[in-house]
Amino acid sequence: VLRRLSAAEETERGRVSRELHDRLGQDLTALKLGLQVTCKQAPCSPPVRASMNKLEELADSLLRDVQRLAWELRPPALDDFGLEMALRRYADEWATLSGVPVDFHSQGVTSRRLALDLETTLYRIAREALTNVFRHAHARRVSVLLERRPDLVSLIVEDDGQGFDRAAMMKQSATQGKLGLLGMQERATLAHGSVAIQSSPGAGTTVFARLPLGFEPATKKPVAAPGRARGRKR
């Protein structure tokens, strides 16, 4: 049931993201262009022109907000180009927003894409980990490592922030309904993987996520030729 709910959530995120980007984004773009054309073609007094410029700035600000919301709901790069590019772009945007440099490294994930559910799970775990760093860690540097191995894919998010008492934090998350850390573990569990968190006060935090890769059978069962019946004892 949880897997179905998670899949339904991602489907709805994608739908809302497309609606924001395609419909609302296009309407705001048309509004911005219309204001620009009107301001250039129609004779306006200085106060009216100043008001038109403010409206154009507002439309531009709303357009950026819509694009950001669409990206946060379901980044197009995740579906179109895969996990490595989506995470790299998010890490760059996160670093710009937070002012904290992010060292992003990947290995073995560019030549062949992972299954979409694995990519989605790892992307959500990475986002939650970076969100926690932004809110609580007061870090000066963050490292993100994404690595594909023969049997699993691993994600490591490490910061040099203030850290926390892991046992106390997990207990607080369970009793007060704070689902950040528990949510990461739940997502990994649904993908038959695991999330481990290492932290202590003053020593930073490291999040380890490991998800197994699915394997197809090495050989397929032979299929009997058409019209050829199996032999049987008489």
Salt bridges, closest charged atoms under 4 A:
GLU9 OE2 - ARG13 NE 3.24
GLU10 OE1 - ARG74 NH1 2.77
GLU10 OE2 - ARG124 NE 3.02
GLU12 OE2 - ARG15 NH2 2.56
GLU19 OE1 - ARG23 NE 3.62
ASP22 OD1 - HIS21 ND1 3.04
ASP60 OD1 - LYS32 NZ 2.89
ASP60 OD2 - ARG64 NH1 2.53
GLU72 OE2 - ARG68 NH1 3.38
ASP79 OD1 - ARG74 NH2 2.72
GLU84 OE2 - ARG88 NH2 2.62
GLU93 OE2 - ARG89 NE 3.36
ASP103 OD2 - ARG141 NH1 3.18
GLU119 OE1 - ARG113 NH2 2.51
GLU147 OE1 - ARG149 NH2 3.67
ASP160 OD2 - ARG140 NE 3.88
